[in-house]
Amino acid sequence: MNIAIIGSGSIGTALARRLIEAGHQVTITSRSPASAREAAEGSGATVVETAIDAVADAAVVFLAVPWDAVEGLAHDLAPVAAGKIVVDVTNPMKPDGSGPLFGGNGSGAERLAAWLPGARIVKAFNTIFGSNLAGGRSRDGFRLDGFVAADDPDARMAVLRLATELGFDPIDVGPLTNAGPLEALAWLNISLNIANGWPWQSGWKLVGAERAILDPAA
Ligand SMILES: NC(=O)c1ccc[n+]([C@@H]2O[C@H](COP(=O)([O-])OP(=O)(O)OC[C@H]3O[C@@H](n4cnc5c(N)ncnc54)[C@H](OP(=O)(O)O)[C@@H]3O)[C@@H](O)[C@H]2O)c1
């Protein structure tokens, strides 16, 4: 699958590396070409100059940028994003870092869906730290959950498969209105790491859940 990653920081680079290992063709782009080049060298992705170029040839696009860049990017991508699966990895935070930006009032993903009405928006991978992407496991060995929310069932299924390929246990959390709880879940884990000085290797595992068995090859 052709996959574009916009944002070549911690999570964008880790996603690129793992998606390439899983056999996908991955392009990566960033604000600064130097940063994208460095990420490409570390992951094997191909650098693309602009986000529009990256999205044009991609079936799936990962938005791995700070939240405050998302509205501008959505505006730029609107002409080329129709029909594409756009995976929102972001965790919108209050500027003072005191909590999720939209706590109790929708989510970043729903705002993105309003800014990119033609695209198929999926919330996923935002609850997973880049440090846990390498093996899909927490440092104490648990296979972590890959929570996926989207209104488009085919897009949701495609990203559940990607999560499975990357070593996570897929959990279908239903429509995009559940992106808010996923952003809150991510915030809770972030705040615990900050408060306790943990090494950013904790992650979420829902016990007792019935899981879809997804064959990544299917
Ligand atoms: N780090 C994690 O473990 C993690 C986990 C889950 C979710 N997230 C979320 O993922 C997002 C990225 O996090 P991160 O830790 O990877 O951040 P980061 O290391 O600061 O990287 C952000 C990347 O976004 C790029 N960028 C910023 N504005 C852009 C624009 N307008 N167009 C294209 N690229 C742009 C930056 O470009 P330059 O390099 O050129 O500055 C940089 O490559 C955040 O929303 C975060 O909440 C992070």
The ligand as an SDF file (V2000), in Angstrom:
LIG
                    3D

 48 52  0  0  0  0  0  0  0  0999 V2000
    5.8180   11.1500   20.1960 N   0  0  0  0  0  0  0  0  0  0  0  0
    4.8930   10.2320   20.4930 C   0  0  0  0  0  0  0  0  0  0  0  0
    5.2030    9.1910   21.1190 O   0  0  0  0  0  0  0  0  0  0  0  0
    3.4580   10.4310   20.0600 C   0  0  0  0  0  0  0  0  0  0  0  0
    2.5670    9.3540   20.2310 C   0  0  0  0  0  0  0  0  0  0  0  0
    1.2560    9.4800   19.7880 C   0  0  0  0  0  0  0  0  0  0  0  0
    0.8350   10.6700   19.2220 C   0  0  0  0  0  0  0  0  0  0  0  0
    1.7110   11.7190   19.0990 N   0  0  0  0  0  0  0  0  0  0  0  0
    1.2110   12.9500   18.4610 C   0  0  0  0  0  0  0  0  0  0  0  0
    1.7990   12.9790   17.1680 O   0  0  0  0  0  0  0  0  0  0  0  0
    2.0670   14.3300   16.7780 C   0  0  0  0  0  0  0  0  0  0  0  0
    3.5450   14.4710   16.4850 C   0  0  0  0  0  0  0  0  0  0  0  0
    4.2720   14.1620   17.6680 O   0  0  0  0  0  0  0  0  0  0  0  0
    5.8710   14.0080   17.6660 P   0  0  0  0  0  0  0  0  0  0  0  0
    6.2410   13.6500   19.0410 O   0  0  0  0  0  0  0  0  0  0  0  0
    6.3090   13.1460   16.5420 O   0  0  0  0  0  0  0  0  0  0  0  0
    6.2810   15.5340   17.4050 O   0  0  0  0  0  0  0  0  0  0  0  0
    7.6730   16.1100   16.9250 P   0  0  0  0  0  0  0  0  0  0  0  0
    8.7590   15.1430   17.2490 O   0  0  0  0  0  0  0  0  0  0  0  0
    7.7380   17.4880   17.4500 O   0  0  0  0  0  0  0  0  0  0  0  0
    7.5250   16.1540   15.3350 O   0  0  0  0  0  0  0  0  0  0  0  0
    6.5570   16.9280   14.6940 C   0  0  0  0  0  0  0  0  0  0  0  0
    6.8090   16.8930   13.1990 C   0  0  0  0  0  0  0  0  0  0  0  0
    5.7740   17.6160   12.5320 O   0  0  0  0  0  0  0  0  0  0  0  0
    6.3830   18.4390   11.5350 C   0  0  0  0  0  0  0  0  0  0  0  0
    5.5140   19.5690   11.2090 N   0  0  0  0  0  0  0  0  0  0  0  0
    5.1230   20.5750   11.9980 C   0  0  0  0  0  0  0  0  0  0  0  0
    4.3190   21.4090   11.3150 N   0  0  0  0  0  0  0  0  0  0  0  0
    4.2250   20.8970   10.0620 C   0  0  0  0  0  0  0  0  0  0  0  0
    3.5470   21.3060    8.8800 C   0  0  0  0  0  0  0  0  0  0  0  0
    2.7860   22.4150    8.8570 N   0  0  0  0  0  0  0  0  0  0  0  0
    3.6960   20.5400    7.7670 N   0  0  0  0  0  0  0  0  0  0  0  0
    4.4410   19.4300    7.7700 C   0  0  0  0  0  0  0  0  0  0  0  0
    5.1050   18.9930    8.8650 N   0  0  0  0  0  0  0  0  0  0  0  0
    4.9840   19.7240    9.9850 C   0  0  0  0  0  0  0  0  0  0  0  0
    7.6950   18.8620   12.1570 C   0  0  0  0  0  0  0  0  0  0  0  0
    8.5150   19.3560   11.1200 O   0  0  0  0  0  0  0  0  0  0  0  0
   10.0300   19.8390   11.3390 P   0  0  0  0  0  0  0  0  0  0  0  0
   10.7850   18.6100   11.7260 O   0  0  0  0  0  0  0  0  0  0  0  0
   10.4440   20.3110   10.0110 O   0  0  0  0  0  0  0  0  0  0  0  0
    9.9520   20.8510   12.4270 O   0  0  0  0  0  0  0  0  0  0  0  0
    8.1340   17.5440   12.7910 C   0  0  0  0  0  0  0  0  0  0  0  0
    8.7640   16.7230   11.8200 O   0  0  0  0  0  0  0  0  0  0  0  0
    1.6050   15.2200   17.9360 C   0  0  0  0  0  0  0  0  0  0  0  0
    0.3210   15.6900   17.6680 O   0  0  0  0  0  0  0  0  0  0  0  0
    1.5990   14.2500   19.1310 C   0  0  0  0  0  0  0  0  0  0  0  0
    0.6460   14.6380   20.0930 O   0  0  0  0  0  0  0  0  0  0  0  0
    3.0160   11.6240   19.4870 C   0  0  0  0  0  0  0  0  0  0  0  0
  1  2  1  0
  2  3  2  0
  2  4  1  0
  4  5  1  0
  4 48  2  0
  5  6  2  0
  6  7  1  0
  7  8  2  0
  8  9  1  0
  8 48  1  0
  9 10  1  0
  9 46  1  0
 10 11  1  0
 11 12  1  0
 11 44  1  0
 12 13  1  0
 13 14  1  0
 14 15  2  0
 14 16  1  0
 14 17  1  0
 17 18  1  0
 18 19  2  0
 18 20  1  0
 18 21  1  0
 21 22  1  0
 22 23  1  0
 23 24  1  0
 23 42  1  0
 24 25  1  0
 25 26  1  0
 25 36  1  0
 26 27  1  0
 26 35  1  0
 27 28  2  0
 28 29  1  0
 29 30  1  0
 29 35  2  0
 30 31  1  0
 30 32  2  0
 32 33  1  0
 33 34  2  0
 34 35  1  0
 36 37  1  0
 36 42  1  0
 37 38  1  0
 38 39  2  0
 38 40  1  0
 38 41  1  0
 42 43  1  0
 44 45  1  0
 44 46  1  0
 46 47  1  0
M  CHG  2   8   1  16  -1
M  END
$$$$
